Amino acid sequence: MAESHRIWSQKLSGIFLFILFTTACTPAYLVRNQLNLAENIYALKVDRIEKQVARNPDNPDLLLKAVTELTIYSYAFFMEQADREIVINYNQGRNLYNRALNIFNRAKDYGLRGIKLQYPGFDSLMTATKMESFTFKKEDVPFLYWTAAAWGGAISASKGDLAYIVEIPKVGWLLERALEVEAEWNKGALYSAMISYSMKRPDQVGKGEKQARMYFKKALETSGGNASSPYVTLAEVVSVINQDREEFEDLLNQALIIDFDMDPELKLSNIIAQSRARWLLAQKEELFY
């Protein structure tokens, strides 16, 4: 039991659970009812997009599509499987994390390339000790968000690799720039992402929980209460750390009672989040002691 809890603690210490937004009802149906078919369809979709980018490497629309779809693909089909598999078959879980890491890194590179097309100095900013600010516009927010999501996914999939952990502030920087431009973009996606980041940011040691709960409330308000993901994120990154089992169960049960047909734009993210909520509830004996 102690060893199992240690593995879980390591997993949760690096997690970045980002809300996944898409309006596609067919993928949502497949993810819920025919996961293997959904994965095959998404794999073909991702392969087609990457081939298009290879032919048109400086097309911003294709680069945005690439960072978005690869990030969704890796979260939905590899990170979720890896998180489940690692507690059953460690080696298989690690293989899945490595596959996720590879996809996240490709997605991140597409996102960074898209940003640099508009802001040539961005590359030096990302490697600088002190990050200067650019004046971003609303049309930049999707690139900032999805690049941060891909980068955060890579950090999580690396499972504690220091070379990735030290890049956490860059993820936060991207999210904060997007928040400055359009805080309520995409029904609270940025707020939801900041729940996780607040618990990991190195400049707010001891203050992360207060910020995480503030962003949780903002995510719920902006989504109209129709998003399951903020509940799951708070349960994972705050309730488990605090060993607050009652809050953990309450948050996940609230996530599960949301009708994912209420908002088609949140349907896929809610299906994925509710699936994770059910699984987490089944694992609570390993998470709490």
Secondary structure, 3 states (H helix, E strand, C coil): CHHHHHHHHHHHHCCCCCCCCCCCHHHHHHHHHCHHHHHHHHHHHHHHHHHHHHHCCCCHHHHHHHHHHHHHHHHHHHHHHHHHHCCCCHHHHHHHHHHHHHHHHHHHHHHHHHHHHHCCCHHHHHHCCCCCCCCCCHHHHHHHHHHHHHHHHHHHHCCCCHHHHCCHHHHHHHHHHHHHHHCCHHHHHHHHHHHHHHHHCHHHCCCHHHHHHHHHHHHHHHCCCCCCHHHHHHHHHHHHHHCCHHHHHHHHHHHHCCCCCCCHHHHHHHHHHHHHHHHHHHCHHHHCC
